[in-house]
Amino acid sequence: QGDPLDMATQLGAQASKMQFDKVESYLRLATEEGAEVLTGGSRADAANLAGGNFIKPTVFTNVKNTMRIAQEEIFGPVTSVIS
């Protein structure tokens, strides 16, 4: 995660503060609906990412097909495991 202009970066920031806020709202909603965070689930907190719109790559487990994170496109570094 880092500067999108750096060739070593594999994952950049969200495109805008509005998109960052939307992804964060999906993270909260997922846990409220019963999904469990396997990894990530919050703002990226590394010193080199401070002040940016970075979300930690997130994996949710215990996801049901009826949950909004399974039904809607999030457009962020979030994925769900549905068994």
C-alpha positions in Angstrom: 0.0 0.0 0.0 1.3 3.4 -0.8 1.8 6.2 -3.3 0.1 5.2 -6.6 2.9 6.9 -8.6 5.5 4.5 -7.0 6.0 1.5 -9.2 6.4 -0.7 -6.1 2.9 0.1 -4.9 0.3 -2.6 -5.4 -2.6 -0.9 -3.6 -3.3 2.9 -3.5 -5.7 5.1 -1.6 -9.4 5.4 -2.2 -10.1 7.9 -5.0 -11.7 10.5 -2.7 -12.7 11.2 0.9 -16.3 10.5 -0.1 -15.4 7.0 -1.4 -13.3 6.4 1.7 -16.3 7.2 3.9 -18.5 4.9 1.9 -16.1 2.0 2.2 -15.8 2.6 6.0 -19.6 2.6 6.2 -19.7 -0.8 4.5 -17.1 -2.1 7.0 -19.3 -1.0 9.9 -22.5 -2.4 8.3 -20.9 -5.8 7.6 -20.0 -6.3 11.3 -23.5 -5.0 12.4 -25.0 -7.6 10.1 -22.9 -10.4 11.6 -19.9 -10.7 9.3 -16.6 -11.3 11.0 -13.3 -9.5 10.1 -10.6 -12.0 9.3 -8.1 -9.3 8.5 -8.1 -5.5 8.0 -11.4 -3.8 8.5 -10.2 -0.3 9.3 -8.2 2.7 8.1 -4.6 1.8 7.2 -2.5 3.2 10.0 1.1 2.9 8.8 3.1 6.1 9.2 3.7 6.5 5.5 -0.1 6.4 4.9 -1.1 9.0 7.5 -3.5 11.5 6.3 -4.5 9.5 3.2 -7.7 7.7 2.3 -6.2 4.3 2.8 -8.2 1.2 3.9 -6.5 -1.9 5.1 -7.2 -4.8 2.7 -10.1 -6.6 4.3 -11.5 -10.1 4.3 -14.9 -10.9 5.9 -16.0 -14.4 6.9 -19.3 -15.7 8.1 -20.9 -13.7 5.3 -24.5 -14.6 4.2 -25.8 -14.0 0.7 -28.5 -11.6 2.1 -25.9 -9.2 3.6 -25.3 -5.9 1.9 -21.6 -6.6 1.5 -22.6 -9.7 -0.5 -25.2 -7.8 -2.6 -23.6 -4.5 -3.4 -20.3 -3.5 -5.1 -18.1 -1.8 -2.5 -15.3 -0.4 -4.8 -12.7 -0.8 -2.1 -10.1 -3.4 -0.9 -12.8 -5.6 0.6 -13.8 -9.2 -0.1 -16.2 -11.7 1.4 -15.9 -15.4 2.0 -19.3 -17.1 1.5 -19.5 -20.9 2.2 
